């Protein structure tokens, strides 16, 4: 069961509403004043009637959800579109798409005339379960993931699960990488529920909306306590340091959520080797990652030194050190700043050599 809720923000409190149909969503968007819309071009392809109805509400800008567009160069066409349509500080930018579209378009809205209001309509599992709340936006810069960014909370978030019907299977798998993160952060009940659901029905199980809802509730709690990401919100980076490294190494061909799942496995291995995490829990999560988030890394010729070099490019790294989120047990975590030295590289090399434990 999912219920609407509000996220408390220093800038504005905003609703997160679960929408039951495309018509209800259109009614919500029609009620907004002075809008323009940034729309994932896939929506035009898979939902032509819906797109036609959007065009009757506001001017539309279609955008491809590529990492190339998640850049300073990718922002320019959005800025030009806003200028051509006389967007002002009273304009609301409705953003209909996944994480790449959200990140790029919200950042463009943030810097346009010192900030326009935004309404988010996430269309991918990743964006529904994670990126649609919290206010973070940004673009990549010189192979640094999300290096340029800001905190820009939305006016509202509207989640309609119907968009998931058109998602490629790989994108559903990717979304479940973030769901795995939230299940482990939340505690054993949600994690065990996830294991059962995946074992019975795989990624097409009936619990997806439930996992979206509970993941967002946990993120809401952390964001409200630490909106500007200086403390406890760092827990949301669990698995992301090595996940981002893998994305960079593969030139972003590896889907984000799958990279996060493998990153979780890597950091869990470090936690086990450092005596933070028990072997039993490590192997339990490792078995799940290996079964549902398998990725053949043989062609990358990875080694521990390569991983540490890419991980130290993370925007949270300073002077050869990086913050890592370690699991002590399911639902219990700690944040440590670690020297990314030869010791870490050697542990990662051991992981790569023994990955099929």
C-alpha positions in Angstrom: 0.0 0.0 0.0 1.3 3.5 -0.8 0.0 6.7 0.6 0.7 10.3 -0.4 3.1 12.2 1.9 5.0 15.4 2.2 8.8 15.9 2.3 9.9 18.7 4.6 12.5 21.0 3.1 14.2 24.2 4.1 13.2 25.7 0.8 9.6 24.4 0.6 7.6 21.4 1.7 6.4 19.4 -1.2 3.9 16.6 -1.8 4.7 13.2 -3.2 1.5 11.9 -4.7 0.9 8.4 -6.1 -1.3 8.7 -9.2 -3.7 6.0 -10.3 -4.1 6.7 -14.0 -2.8 8.8 -16.9 -6.0 10.8 -16.8 -5.5 11.7 -13.2 -1.9 12.7 -14.0 -3.1 14.9 -16.8 -5.6 16.6 -14.5 -2.8 17.3 -12.0 -0.7 18.9 -14.7 -3.5 20.8 -16.3 -4.2 22.5 -12.9 -0.7 24.1 -13.0 -0.3 27.7 -14.2 2.3 28.9 -16.7 4.1 25.7 -17.5 6.6 24.3 -20.0 7.6 20.6 -20.1 10.8 18.7 -20.6 9.9 15.2 -21.7 11.9 12.1 -22.3 11.6 11.4 -26.0 10.7 7.7 -25.2 7.3 9.0 -23.8 6.5 10.3 -27.2 7.3 6.9 -28.7 5.4 4.7 -26.2 2.6 7.0 -25.1 1.6 9.1 -28.2 -2.0 9.8 -27.1 -0.7 10.9 -23.7 1.9 13.1 -25.3 -0.7 14.7 -27.6 -2.7 15.6 -24.5 0.5 17.1 -22.9 1.0 19.3 -25.9 -2.5 20.7 -25.4 -1.4 21.8 -21.9 2.1 23.3 -22.5 5.0 23.7 -24.9 7.1 20.5 -24.9 10.9 19.9 -25.2 11.9 16.3 -26.0 15.2 15.1 -24.7 17.1 11.8 -25.1 18.1 10.3 -21.7 21.9 9.8 -22.5 24.9 10.5 -20.4 26.2 12.7 -23.2 23.2 15.0 -22.6 23.8 15.0 -18.9 26.5 17.7 -19.4 27.0 21.4 -19.7 26.5 21.0 -23.4 23.2 19.2 -22.8 21.9 22.0 -20.7 22.2 24.6 -23.5 19.2 23.4 -25.6 17.0 23.4 -22.5 18.0 27.0 -21.7 17.3 28.0 -25.3 13.9 26.3 -25.1 13.1 28.2 -21.9 14.2 31.5 -23.5 12.2 30.9 -26.7 9.1 30.3 -24.7 9.5 33.3 -22.5 9.9 31.4 -19.3 10.0 33.7 -16.2 10.4 33.3 -12.5 6.7 32.5 -12.4 7.0 29.6 -14.8 6.9 26.0 -13.6 9.0 23.5 -15.5 7.3 20.0 -15.5 10.0 17.3 -16.0 8.7 14.0 -17.2 11.5 11.4 -17.4 14.0 9.3 -15.5 17.1 10.3 -13.5 19.2 11.6 -16.4 16.3 13.9 -17.6 15.6 15.0 -14.0 19.2 15.7 -13.1 19.9 17.8 -16.3 16.6 19.6 -16.6 16.3 20.5 -12.9 19.9 21.8 -13.0 19.0 23.9 -16.0 15.9 25.2 -14.2 18.1 26.0 -11.1 20.5 28.3 -13.0 17.9 29.9 -15.3 17.1 33.3 -13.9 18.3 32.1 -10.5 15.8 29.4 -10.3 12.4 28.2 -11.7 9.9 26.0 -10.0 9.9 22.4 -11.0 7.4 19.5 -10.8 8.8 16.0 -11.3 7.0 13.1 -13.0 9.4 10.2 -12.8 9.0 7.6 -15.5 11.7 5.0 -14.6 12.0 2.6 -11.6 15.3 4.3 -10.6 13.7 7.7 -10.6 10.5 6.6 -8.8 12.3 4.8 -6.0 15.2 7.2 -5.5 16.0 10.3 -7.4 12.6 12.0 -7.5 12.9 13.3 -3.9 15.8 15.0 -2.1 16.3 17.9 -4.4 19.7 16.9 -5.8 20.4 17.8 -9.4 23.5 18.0 -11.5 25.5 17.0 -14.6 28.7 15.1 -15.3 31.9 17.0 -16.0 35.1 15.6 -17.5 34.2 12.0 -16.6 33.3 13.0 -13.0 29.9 11.7 -12.1 27.4 14.5 -11.0 30.4 16.8 -10.4 28.4 20.0 -11.1 25.2 20.3 -9.2 22.9 21.9 -6.6 20.0 21.2 -4.2 16.8 22.3 -5.9 13.7 20.8 -4.3 10.6 20.4 -6.5 7.2 21.9 -6.0 5.6 18.5 -6.2 6.3 14.9 -7.3 3.7 12.8 -9.1 4.4 9.0 -9.4 2.4 7.0 -11.8 3.5 3.3 -11.9 1.9 2.9 -15.4 5.1 4.2 -17.0 6.9 1.1 -15.9 5.0 -1.1 -18.4 7.1 0.3 -21.3 10.5 0.0 -19.5 13.0 -2.4 -21.0 13.8 -5.3 -18.8 17.3 -4.0 -18.2 15.9 -0.8 -16.8 13.7 -2.7 -14.3 16.8 -4.7 -13.3 18.7 -1.4 -12.8 15.9 0.0 -10.6 16.0 -3.0 -8.4 19.7 -2.2 -7.7 18.6 0.9 -5.8 15.7 -1.1 -4.2 18.3 -3.5 -2.9 20.1 -0.6 -1.3 17.0 0.6 0.4 16.0 -2.9 1.6 19.4 -3.4 3.2 19.3 0.1 4.8 15.8 -0.4 6.1 16.4 -3.7 7.9 15.9 -7.5 7.6 12.1 -7.4 7.1 12.2 -5.5 3.8 15.3 -7.4 2.7 13.7 -10.8 3.4 10.6 -9.7 1.6 12.7 -8.6 -1.4 14.5 -12.0 -1.5 11.2 -13.9 -1.4 9.6 -11.7 -4.1 12.6 -12.0 -6.5 12.8 -15.8 -5.9 9.1 -16.3 -6.7 8.4 -13.9 -9.5 11.7 -12.2 -10.3 11.6 -8.5 -11.3 8.0 -8.6 -12.5 6.7 -9.2 -8.9 3.7 -7.4 -7.5 5.6 -5.7 -4.7 7.3 -3.1 -6.8 5.1 -0.2 -5.8 5.5 -1.2 -2.1 9.4 -1.1 -2.5 9.2 2.3 -4.2 7.0 3.6 -1.3 9.2 2.2 1.5 12.4 3.3 -0.2 11.1 6.9 -0.5 9.9 6.9 3.1 13.5 6.0 4.3 15.0 8.6 1.9 12.5 11.2 3.2 13.6 10.6 6.8 17.3 11.0 5.9 16.8 14.0 3.7 14.7 15.8 6.3 17.4 15.2 8.8 20.3 16.2 6.5 19.0 18.0 3.4 22.4 19.4 2.4 24.2 16.0 2.6 26.8 16.8 5.3 26.0 13.9 7.7 23.5 11.0 7.9 22.3 11.4 4.3 25.7 10.0 3.2 24.1 6.6 4.0 22.3 6.9 0.7 25.7 6.6 -1.0 26.0 2.9 0.1 27.4 1.0 -2.9 27.8 4.1 -5.0 31.5 4.8 -4.7 32.5 1.7 -6.5 29.3 1.7 -8.5 30.2 5.1 -9.9 33.7 3.9 -10.6 32.3 1.0 -12.6 30.1 3.4 -14.6 33.1 5.5 -15.4 35.2 2.5 -16.4 32.5 1.2 -18.7 31.8 4.7 -20.2 28.3 4.5 -18.6 27.3 1.5 -20.6 26.7 -0.3 -17.3 23.3 0.7 -16.0 23.4 2.7 -12.8 21.4 0.3 -10.6 23.4 -2.8 -11.6 26.6 -0.8 -10.9 25.2 0.1 -7.5 24.4 -3.6 -6.7 27.9 -4.7 -7.7 29.3 -1.7 -5.7 27.3 -2.9 -2.7 28.9 -6.4 -3.1 32.4 -4.8 -3.3 32.0 -2.6 -0.3 30.5 -5.5 1.7 33.6 -7.5 0.8 35.8 -4.8 2.2 33.6 -4.7 5.4 33.9 -8.4 5.8 37.7 -8.4 5.3 38.0 -5.5 7.8 36.0 -7.4 10.4 33.0 -5.0 10.2 30.5 -7.4 8.6 30.0 -11.1 9.3 30.9 -13.7 6.6 27.3 -15.0 6.8 25.7 -11.7 5.9 28.3 -11.0 3.3 27.6 -14.3 1.5 23.9 -13.9 1.8 23.8 -10.6 0.0 26.6 -11.7 -2.4 24.5 -14.7 -3.4 21.5 -12.4 -4.2 23.7 -9.9 -6.2 25.4 -12.7 -8.1 22.0 -14.2 -9.0 20.1 -11.1 -10.0 22.7 -8.5 -10.9 25.3 -10.5 -12.7 27.6 -8.5 -14.9 30.4 -10.0 -16.9 33.4 -7.8 -16.2 36.0 -10.0 -17.9 36.3 -7.8 -21.0 37.2 -4.8 -18.7 40.4 -6.3 -17.5 39.7 -4.8 -14.1 42.2 -4.8 -11.3 42.1 -3.3 -7.8 44.3 -0.4 -8.7 42.1 0.6 -11.6 39.0 0.6 -9.3 40.7 2.7 -6.6 41.9 5.3 -9.2 38.4 5.7 -10.6 36.8 5.7 -7.1 39.1 8.5 -6.0 37.6 10.6 -8.8 34.3 10.6 -6.9 33.2 14.1 -6.0 33.2 13.2 -2.3 36.9 12.2 -2.3 39.6 14.5 -0.9 43.4 14.1 -0.8 43.4 10.4 -1.6 40.6 9.6 1.0 37.0 8.8 0.4 33.9 8.2 2.6 32.6 4.7 2.5 29.3 3.4 3.9 29.9 0.0 5.6 27.2 -2.4 6.6 27.7 -3.8 10.1 24.5 -5.9 9.8 21.3 -5.5 7.8 19.7 -2.3 8.9 22.9 -1.1 10.7 25.6 1.0 9.0 28.6 3.2 9.7 30.3 5.8 7.6 34.2 5.8 7.6 36.8 7.9 5.8 39.3 5.6 4.3 42.7 6.1 2.7 42.4 4.6 -0.8 45.9 3.2 -0.7 47.5 -0.1 -1.8 45.7 -2.0 1.0 42.3 -1.1 -0.4 43.5 -1.9 -3.9 44.7 -5.3 -2.8 41.4 -6.1 -1.1 39.6 -5.1 -4.3 42.0 -7.3 -6.3 41.2 -10.2 -4.0 37.5 -9.6 -4.5 37.9 -9.6 -8.3 39.8 -12.8 -8.2 37.3 -14.5 -5.9 34.1 -13.0 -7.2 32.5 -16.4 -7.7 33.0 -17.4 -4.1 
